[in-house]
Amino acid sequence: MDSPAASRWSRARGLLQAAILIILFGVLVGAVAADWTNARRVLRAADWRLLAPALIVTALSFFCSSTAYSLACRAFGVAARSSRLVLTGFVTMAVNNLITLGGAGYAVGAVLLHDRDTSLRDLAAASAFNAYLYFAVGTTCLPLSLLYVIVGRRVPPRAEVGLVLVVTLGCLLAVLVNLAVFHSRFRKVLLRFLGNFIPRFIGPSIPRSLSSFDDSFTHGLGLLRCRRGHLLGLLAAIIGDWLFCAATIWFCFAVRVHIMQGASFANTFGRR
């Protein structure tokens, strides 16, 4: 039987989840209300036949991202019900999409999942690996897309230099992050450097926390090597999330094209 303290914490966690969802909905309503003139024009000109498939692929995208978060936590030994992990994953990824700094969403997820059976360092390790996989997909797509733009001569020659620099820096960053994830010695050196640098600004307990994080991360990677099915499922969920995101963006551009065509027709008809 749960203790009174555990029951209070469970109720507080539920209230926090509800509050976050209400805030996210409020931000959406506020964004529409802030630019109501353009929003009304879009609503009038939009092709409503595209609404249902757009909502479906958006829901599938969130389902994949929530499942990916749940699988990452499960692979790193986080003990919680699957439904709780998926719901926390939804809240986490929704906050990440709303706030540019992805750490905000993962911090919310840690608060929602942390209890006596789940340590913060395990949650931090699972969140870091989940974020790394998203980063890996992004750093693969970005250089390829920029190279496609450069090779296709779709930008002025002066802009090519900047794009090449972005591609080079992106590839270098990807190499460093991959080394930090899969090369334990490099990760220890990097965390030791951060442990010696960060305490000047935050506090003296950081080196111990980073060392504990490294232990949990190494342990989690060891679990993943033994559970290849978890890793394949995690990769499939993240790739599915990216694909459904691309489909959602396609629908947005399809609506945009429809609106632009409608505006062009209206202007032509008005001139006549």
C-alpha distance (Angstrom), angle and dihedral (degrees) to the residues before:
residue distance angle dihedral
M1 . . .
D2 3.80 . .
S3 3.78 118.3 .
P4 3.83 120.1 -118.8
A5 3.81 89.4 -108.4
A6 3.81 91.4 53.3
S7 3.81 90.6 48.1
R8 3.80 91.6 50.9
W9 3.81 90.8 48.5
S10 3.81 90.5 49.3
R11 3.81 91.1 52.0
A12 3.80 91.1 46.3
R13 3.80 90.1 50.9
G14 3.80 91.2 51.1
L15 3.80 91.2 49.5
L16 3.81 90.2 49.6
Q17 3.81 91.3 52.3
A18 3.80 91.3 49.0
A19 3.82 91.5 46.8
I20 3.80 92.0 51.6
L21 3.81 92.4 50.0
I22 3.81 91.0 48.4
I23 3.82 90.8 49.3
L24 3.80 91.8 49.7
F25 3.81 90.5 50.5
G26 3.81 90.2 47.0
V27 3.81 91.4 52.1
L28 3.80 89.8 51.3
V29 3.81 92.2 50.2
G30 3.81 90.6 45.4
A31 3.80 92.3 51.1
V32 3.81 91.0 52.8
A33 3.81 93.0 45.3
A34 3.83 92.5 48.4
D35 3.80 91.0 61.5
W36 3.76 99.3 27.7
T37 3.81 95.2 147.9
N38 3.79 94.0 61.0
A39 3.81 91.5 35.8
R40 3.81 90.5 55.8
R41 3.81 91.0 48.5
V42 3.80 90.3 51.0
L43 3.80 92.1 47.4
R44 3.80 91.5 51.2
A45 3.81 95.8 46.4
A46 3.80 99.1 37.2
D47 3.77 121.4 113.7
W48 3.80 100.1 -120.8
R49 3.79 91.2 -164.0
L50 3.81 86.4 75.7
L51 3.81 93.5 54.2
A52 3.81 97.6 81.3
P53 3.83 96.8 49.9
A54 3.82 90.1 42.1
L55 3.81 91.2 54.4
I56 3.81 90.9 45.3
V57 3.81 95.0 53.4
T58 3.82 90.4 43.2
A59 3.81 90.3 53.2
L60 3.82 90.2 47.1
S61 3.81 89.8 50.7
F62 3.80 91.9 53.4
F63 3.80 90.6 44.2
C64 3.81 90.5 54.3
S65 3.81 93.6 46.5
S66 3.82 91.7 47.2
T67 3.81 90.4 48.0
A68 3.80 91.1 48.6
Y69 3.80 90.8 53.5
S70 3.80 90.5 47.3
L71 3.81 92.6 49.9
A72 3.80 92.0 47.5
C73 3.80 90.9 53.0
R74 3.80 91.6 45.7
A75 3.82 92.1 48.3
F76 3.81 91.0 51.8
G77 3.78 92.7 52.4
V78 3.81 100.9 -100.1
A79 3.81 106.1 159.2
A80 3.80 111.0 -143.6
R81 3.78 139.3 113.8
S82 3.80 115.1 -79.2
S83 3.81 92.1 -123.7
R84 3.80 90.5 53.5
L85 3.80 91.8 48.7
V86 3.82 92.7 49.2
L87 3.82 93.1 47.6
T88 3.80 90.9 47.6
G89 3.80 88.4 47.9
F90 3.80 90.1 54.2
V91 3.81 92.3 51.4
T92 3.81 91.1 44.3
M93 3.79 95.6 51.1
A94 3.82 92.3 42.3
V95 3.81 89.9 55.8
N96 3.82 90.2 45.0
N97 3.82 89.9 53.6
L98 3.79 91.3 47.9
I99 3.82 96.6 45.9
T100 3.81 119.5 46.0
L101 3.81 93.2 -142.0
G102 3.80 102.7 79.1
G103 3.78 92.4 -158.9
A104 3.81 89.5 74.8
G105 3.79 92.9 66.4
Y106 3.79 93.8 43.9
A107 3.80 89.7 49.7
V108 3.82 89.2 54.7
G109 3.80 89.7 48.9
A110 3.81 90.9 51.4
V111 3.80 90.7 52.5
L112 3.80 92.0 49.2
L113 3.82 94.9 48.2
H114 3.79 102.3 35.2
D115 3.80 114.2 109.1
R116 3.79 139.0 129.7
D117 3.82 91.9 -69.6
T118 3.81 96.6 47.0
S119 3.79 123.8 57.6
L120 3.77 123.1 -147.9
R121 3.80 91.8 -127.1
D122 3.83 91.2 59.3
L123 3.80 90.1 48.8
A124 3.81 90.4 47.9
A125 3.80 91.4 50.3
A126 3.82 92.7 48.3
S127 3.81 91.7 46.8
A128 3.80 91.7 48.4
F129 3.80 92.3 51.7
N130 3.81 92.1 46.2
A131 3.81 89.9 50.5
Y132 3.81 90.0 47.1
L133 3.81 92.3 56.3
Y134 3.81 90.7 51.8
F135 3.79 88.5 47.3
A136 3.81 90.5 50.6
V137 3.79 92.5 54.3
G138 3.80 91.6 45.5
T139 3.80 95.3 48.1
T140 3.80 88.7 49.9
C141 3.82 95.1 50.3
L142 3.82 97.2 41.4
P143 3.84 99.0 58.2
L144 3.81 91.5 41.9
S145 3.80 92.5 50.9
L146 3.81 92.6 46.4
L147 3.79 91.2 47.9
Y148 3.80 88.5 51.3
V149 3.81 89.1 53.4
I150 3.83 91.6 48.3
V151 3.80 96.1 45.8
G152 3.79 91.9 45.5
R153 3.82 90.5 55.2
R154 3.78 90.7 -127.3
V155 3.81 95.2 143.3
P156 3.83 133.7 53.9
P157 3.84 115.0 -89.0
R158 3.81 91.6 -110.9
A159 3.79 91.0 57.1
E160 3.80 91.7 52.4
V161 3.82 90.7 71.3
G162 3.79 91.3 56.4
L163 3.78 92.7 46.1
V164 3.79 92.1 49.7
L165 3.82 88.7 51.0
V166 3.82 90.7 50.5
V167 3.81 91.2 49.4
T168 3.82 91.3 48.9
L169 3.80 93.7 48.7
G170 3.81 90.9 45.1
C171 3.80 91.8 52.5
L172 3.81 91.2 47.0
L173 3.80 91.1 50.4
A174 3.81 90.1 48.4
V175 3.82 90.9 52.9
L176 3.81 91.8 50.4
V177 3.81 93.1 48.0
N178 3.81 92.6 47.7
L179 3.80 90.2 50.1
A180 3.81 90.2 50.0
V181 3.81 91.2 51.5
F182 3.80 102.2 42.7
H183 3.81 104.8 23.7
S184 3.79 106.6 71.2
R185 3.80 95.2 -168.2
F186 3.80 92.9 51.9
R187 3.82 90.0 46.6
K188 3.79 91.6 51.9
V189 3.81 91.3 50.2
L190 3.82 91.1 48.3
L191 3.80 93.3 47.8
R192 3.80 90.7 46.0
F193 3.79 89.6 53.3
L194 3.80 91.1 49.0
G195 3.80 89.7 46.0
N196 3.80 90.5 55.9
F197 3.82 94.5 44.0
I198 3.82 106.3 39.2
P199 3.86 99.2 53.5
R200 3.79 89.4 70.3
F201 3.80 88.2 69.3
I202 3.82 105.0 27.0
G203 3.78 115.6 21.2
P204 3.81 146.9 -64.1
S205 3.83 96.0 -95.2
I206 3.81 94.4 70.8
P207 3.86 97.4 90.0
R208 3.81 91.2 55.0
S209 3.82 91.5 47.5
L210 3.81 92.2 49.3
S211 3.80 91.0 49.4
S212 3.81 89.8 50.8
F213 3.81 89.7 48.3
D214 3.82 90.3 52.3
D215 3.80 90.7 52.5
S216 3.82 91.7 51.3
F217 3.80 92.5 44.8
T218 3.80 92.5 50.3
H219 3.80 90.5 46.9
G220 3.81 91.0 49.5
L221 3.81 92.7 50.7
G222 3.80 88.1 51.1
L223 3.80 90.0 53.4
L224 3.80 90.7 49.5
R225 3.81 91.4 53.4
C226 3.79 87.8 56.8
R227 3.81 93.2 43.9
R228 3.78 105.1 50.8
G229 3.79 90.4 162.0
H230 3.82 90.6 63.1
L231 3.81 91.1 51.3
L232 3.82 93.6 48.1
G233 3.80 91.0 48.0
L234 3.79 90.8 48.2
L235 3.81 92.2 50.6
A236 3.80 91.5 46.4
A237 3.82 91.6 51.3
I238 3.82 93.1 49.7
I239 3.81 93.6 46.2
G240 3.80 88.7 48.0
D241 3.80 89.7 51.4
W242 3.82 91.3 53.2
L243 3.81 92.4 46.5
F244 3.79 93.3 49.6
C245 3.82 89.6 46.0
A246 3.81 88.5 54.4
A247 3.81 89.6 49.5
T248 3.82 90.3 50.4
I249 3.80 90.7 51.5
W250 3.81 89.1 49.0
F251 3.80 90.1 56.0
C252 3.82 89.8 48.9
F253 3.79 90.8 53.6
A254 3.80 90.5 45.1
V255 3.81 88.9 56.1
R256 3.80 89.5 46.1
V257 3.81 92.0 52.4
H258 3.80 90.2 48.2
I259 3.82 90.8 51.5
M260 3.81 92.3 47.3
Q261 3.80 90.8 49.1
G262 3.80 90.2 49.6
A263 3.82 91.4 49.5
S264 3.82 91.1 48.5
F265 3.81 91.0 50.5
A266 3.80 90.9 48.4
N267 3.81 92.3 50.6
T268 3.80 91.9 47.7
F269 3.80 92.2 47.9
G270 3.81 90.8 47.0
R271 3.80 92.6 53.1
R272 3.77 90.3 50.9
